[in-house]
Amino acid sequence: MAKKIKTPLTEDVIEDLKCGDLVEITGVIYTARDAAHKRLVDLIKEGKNLPFDLRGAIIYYVGPTPAKPGKVIGSAGPTTSYRMDPYAPFLLEKGLKGMIGKGKRSKEVRDAIIKYKGIYFASTGGAAALLAKHIKSAEVVAYEDLGPEAIRRLYVEDFPAIVVNDIYGNDLYEEGVKKYKKK
């Protein structure tokens, strides 16, 4: 059974999440991919304000397709997370709490998740149209010039994900392999 969690994320919620837990997220999450991540980090380094508050936030690594008439967003499936690895530790240090994507994270990101009490979720690739049904509103909040990779504020209800990396150093990709390897 999935754990129901709300945003913004708190340390209490993060401490309760373990590698392999299924979750359903309700609340505001933000979208950003590598170009937007670079711009966010540059703003922080320049001492400028960000287009949203990182504290307790979740960033979903997605570049959604355009919305069809009557829909709030098009297909919205996760992108490969490693492209955000150069930026994630810095953003975690500044208050980011959650990330949603697909694929493994670097050792530096996993270490930062432990140090700054963050969490990395995976969502199912190839199910972009189904995931979009959990997105109830979407608005561009920064970098409209990036098109689908602009930063958006999404309101999601029961958005499905699984905990991959928790604050205890566990990694679902490693744990999954261990279960099936012969001794």
BELZI-V452051 format. One record per pair of residues at least 4 apart in sequence whose ideal C-beta (glycine too) atoms are under 7 Angstrom apart, sorted by sequence separation. I is the first residue (numbers start at 1). J is the second residue. If there is no record, write none. Layout:
BEGIN
<<I;J> <I;J>>
END
This chain:
BEGIN
<<9;13> <11;15> <12;16> <13;17> <17;21> <25;29> <32;36> <33;37> <34;38> <35;39> <36;40> <37;41> <38;42> <39;43> <40;44> <41;45> <42;46> <50;54> <53;57> <67;71> <84;88> <87;91> <88;92> <89;93> <90;94> <92;96> <105;109> <107;111> <108;112> <109;113> <110;114> <111;115> <112;116> <127;131> <128;132> <140;144> <146;150> <166;170> <171;175> <172;176> <173;177> <174;178> <175;179> <177;181> <9;14> <32;37> <43;48> <52;57> <67;72> <91;96> <105;110> <113;118> <170;175> <44;50> <67;73> <68;74> <112;118> <113;119> <144;150> <165;171> <43;50> <67;74> <113;120> <143;150> <164;171> <5;13> <32;40> <66;74> <123;131> <142;150> <143;151> <164;172> <64;73> <65;74> <142;151> <164;173> <40;50> <64;74> <65;75> <140;150> <141;151> <162;172> <64;75> <88;99> <141;152> <64;76> <140;152> <141;153> <139;152> <62;76> <138;152> <139;153> <62;77> <105;120> <62;78> <63;79> <138;154> <61;78> <62;79> <137;154> <3;21> <5;23> <7;25> <61;79> <81;99> <137;155> <3;22> <89;108> <93;112> <135;154> <136;155> <2;22> <3;23> <4;24> <5;25> <6;26> <7;27> <61;81> <81;101> <85;105> <89;109> <92;112> <98;118> <102;122> <136;156> <2;23> <6;27> <7;28> <80;101> <81;102> <82;103> <85;106> <88;109> <92;113> <97;118> <98;119> <99;120> <100;121> <101;122> <102;123> <135;156> <136;157> <2;24> <4;26> <7;29> <30;52> <78;100> <79;101> <80;102> <81;103> <82;104> <96;118> <97;119> <99;121> <134;156> <61;84> <78;101> <80;103> <85;108> <89;112> <93;116> <98;121> <100;123> <102;125> <134;157> <78;102> <81;105> <82;106> <85;109> <88;112> <92;116> <134;158> <134;159> <92;118> <30;57> <32;59> <33;61> <29;58> <30;59> <31;60> <30;60> <33;63> <29;60> <31;62> <25;58> <54;91> <59;96> <123;160> <61;99> <123;161> <57;96> <58;97> <61;100> <122;161> <54;94> <55;95> <57;97> <58;98> <59;99> <60;100> <61;101> <121;161> <122;162> <54;95> <56;97> <58;99> <121;162> <54;96> <58;100> <121;163> <122;164> <121;164> <119;163> <120;164> <78;123> <120;165> <10;56> <33;79> <41;87> <8;55> <9;56> <37;84> <78;125> <119;166> <8;56> <77;125> <7;56> <8;57> <9;58> <34;83> <38;87> <41;90> <77;126> <34;84> <37;87> <44;94> <77;127> <117;167> <7;58> <40;91> <77;128> <76;128> <113;165> <75;128> <114;167> <75;129> <77;131> <113;167> <76;131> <110;165> <114;169> <76;132> <75;132> <74;132> <73;132> <76;135> <105;165> <100;161> <110;171> <73;135> <72;135> <72;136> <72;137> <73;138> <72;138> <104;173> <14;97> <65;148> <64;148> <63;148> <63;149> <9;97> <9;98> <52;141> <51;141> <51;142> <60;154> <23;121> <51;151> <52;153> <17;119> <14;117> <39;143> <14;119> <11;117> <36;143> <36;146> <35;146> <36;149> <35;149> <36;151> <33;149> <32;151> <31;151> <30;151> <31;152> <30;152> <30;153> <31;154> <28;153> <29;154> <28;154> <28;155> <29;156> <27;156> <26;156> <25;156> <26;157> <26;158> <24;158> <25;159> <24;159> <24;160> <25;161> <23;161> <22;162> <23;163> <21;162> <20;162> <21;163> <20;163> <19;163> <18;163> <19;164> <17;163> <19;165> <19;166> <18;166> <17;166> <19;170> <15;167> <18;170> <19;171> <20;172> <14;167> <19;172> <20;175> <19;175> <2;160>>
END
